[in-house]
Amino acid sequence: MDISEIQDLIKFIAKAGVTEVEIEKKDFKITIKSEMPKKKGAEAINQVSVPVAAIPQGPVATMALAATPAVTPEAAPEAPKANTDEDNYITVKSPMIGTFYRRSSPDKDPFVEVGNTIKNGDVLCVIEAMKLFNEIESEVTGKIVKILVDDNSPVEYDQPLLLVDPS
C-alpha cells in the first residue's frame, strides 16, 4: 500500500464518519483512528500507524495529521453554472472505492447500455472492493443517458458513474 492509497483511505474514512479502521495484511498493518470534533462538519484524523515493511518486526511509524476544518458551502465561491440538459439528469454515484465493472463476467452482456430503460432495483454495474463484488442497484426509474466510467476502471467514493433521465 503506497502513500496515495493511504491518503485515499483516510479521505474515505473521514467522509464515512468511521472512528477507527484497522487493516492487516501479510506485509503490513495499518490503524487509522479518527476523533469526531465538537464542530459539526469538521473531522480530525488523529493518527495513522504503519509498520515499516523494510524492517521486519520494526517500530511503527506514526504520522499525526492536523485537524483541518471542512470548507462549508457558504465559504466556497460558486462558479456560475450554465443551464444544460445534464441538469435534468440524475447522477448515479459510486457508494464505495473499488473497480467498476459493467458486466458480471467477461463473457456476459453488460448490465446496462446507453438507451436502456431501468427501474428501481435493477442492477446497473458491479464494484469490486477487497475481492468482494458489490452489485450497484438503481434507486430511480428512467433511461440511461450516459455511462461516465470505462469498464474495469478504478472508481472513488461518490464518483459519478451513470446519468439517468428520470422522465
C-alpha positions in Angstrom: 0.0 0.0 0.0 1.6 3.3 -1.1 1.1 6.7 0.4 -1.6 7.8 -2.1 -3.7 4.7 -1.3 -3.3 5.6 2.4 -4.4 9.2 1.8 -7.4 7.9 -0.2 -8.3 5.6 2.6 -8.1 8.5 5.1 -10.3 10.6 2.9 -12.9 7.8 2.6 -12.9 7.2 6.3 -13.3 10.9 7.1 -16.3 11.1 4.7 -17.9 7.9 6.0 -17.7 9.1 9.6 -16.0 5.9 10.9 -14.0 6.4 14.1 -11.4 3.6 13.7 -10.3 1.2 11.0 -7.6 -1.5 11.2 -6.4 -3.3 8.1 -3.9 -6.1 8.4 -2.2 -8.0 5.6 0.9 -10.3 5.4 3.4 -7.5 5.0 1.8 -4.6 6.8 -0.8 -3.4 9.3 -2.4 0.0 9.3 -4.6 1.5 12.0 -6.4 4.8 11.4 -8.2 6.4 14.3 -10.5 9.4 13.9 -11.8 11.6 16.6 -15.0 13.3 15.8 -14.6 17.0 16.7 -17.1 19.1 18.5 -17.8 21.3 15.5 -20.3 19.9 13.1 -18.9 19.3 9.6 -15.2 19.2 10.5 -13.3 16.0 11.0 -9.9 15.3 12.5 -7.8 12.2 11.9 -5.6 11.8 15.0 -3.0 9.2 13.9 -2.1 6.7 11.3 0.2 3.8 12.2 2.0 1.9 9.6 4.8 -0.6 10.3 7.9 -0.1 8.2 7.9 -3.1 5.7 11.7 -3.0 5.1 12.4 -3.6 8.8 10.9 -6.9 10.0 9.2 -6.5 13.4 10.5 -2.9 13.5 8.9 0.1 15.1 5.7 1.6 14.0 5.9 4.8 12.0 3.3 7.3 13.2 2.0 10.3 11.3 0.0 12.9 13.1 -2.3 14.8 10.9 -3.5 18.2 11.8 -7.2 18.8 12.1 -8.4 20.9 9.2 -11.9 22.3 9.2 -14.1 21.3 6.3 -14.9 24.0 3.8 -18.5 25.0 4.3 -20.6 25.5 1.2 -21.2 29.2 2.1 -17.4 29.9 2.2 -16.7 28.3 -1.1 -17.2 30.6 -4.1 -19.6 29.1 -6.6 -18.8 29.2 -10.2 -21.7 30.3 -12.4 -23.4 27.2 -13.9 -24.6 27.1 -17.5 -28.1 25.6 -17.8 -27.6 22.4 -19.7 -29.6 19.3 -20.4 -27.5 17.4 -17.8 -29.1 19.5 -15.0 -32.3 17.4 -15.6 -30.5 14.1 -15.2 -30.0 12.1 -12.1 -26.4 11.1 -11.4 -25.7 7.6 -10.1 -22.7 7.8 -7.8 -20.3 5.1 -6.5 -21.1 4.2 -2.9 -17.5 2.9 -2.4 -13.9 2.8 -3.6 -13.2 -0.1 -5.9 -13.1 -1.3 -9.5 -16.1 -0.6 -11.8 -17.4 -3.4 -14.0 -20.2 -3.1 -16.5 -20.8 -6.9 -16.6 -20.8 -9.8 -14.2 -18.1 -11.7 -16.1 -16.1 -11.0 -19.3 -18.3 -13.4 -21.3 -21.6 -11.9 -20.2 -23.5 -8.9 -21.7 -23.3 -5.5 -19.9 -25.9 -4.9 -17.2 -27.0 -1.7 -18.9 -26.3 0.2 -22.2 -27.0 3.8 -23.2 -30.7 4.0 -24.1 -31.8 1.2 -21.8 -34.8 1.8 -19.6 -34.2 0.9 -15.9 -36.4 0.6 -12.9 -35.9 0.7 -9.2 -33.8 -2.3 -8.1 -32.2 -3.1 -11.5 -28.5 -4.0 -11.3 -26.5 -1.2 -13.0 -23.0 -2.4 -12.5 -20.6 -4.2 -10.1 -17.9 -2.6 -8.0 -15.2 -4.8 -6.7 -13.7 -3.8 -3.3 -11.3 -6.0 -1.5 -12.2 -9.1 -3.5 -15.9 -8.6 -2.9 -18.2 -7.9 -5.9 -20.9 -5.5 -4.9 -23.9 -5.1 -7.2 -25.0 -1.5 -7.5 -28.8 -1.3 -7.9 -30.8 1.5 -9.3 -32.7 3.7 -6.9 -34.6 5.5 -9.7 -36.6 4.7 -12.8 -35.6 6.2 -16.1 -33.4 5.8 -19.1 -29.6 5.5 -19.2 -28.3 8.6 -20.9 -24.5 8.3 -20.4 -22.0 5.9 -18.9 -19.3 8.1 -17.3 -16.8 5.4 -16.3 -14.9 2.9 -18.5 -15.2 -0.8 -17.8 -12.6 -2.2 -15.5 -11.6 1.2 -14.2 -10.9 2.3 -10.6 -13.6 4.5 -9.0 -13.6 6.7 -5.9 -16.3 7.1 -3.3 -19.1 9.4 -4.6 -17.7 9.4 -8.1 -20.4 9.8 -10.8 -20.9 6.6 -12.7 -24.0 7.0 -14.9 -26.5 9.7 -15.9 -30.2 8.7 -15.9 -33.1 10.7 -17.4 -35.9 10.2 -14.9 -38.7 11.3 -17.4 
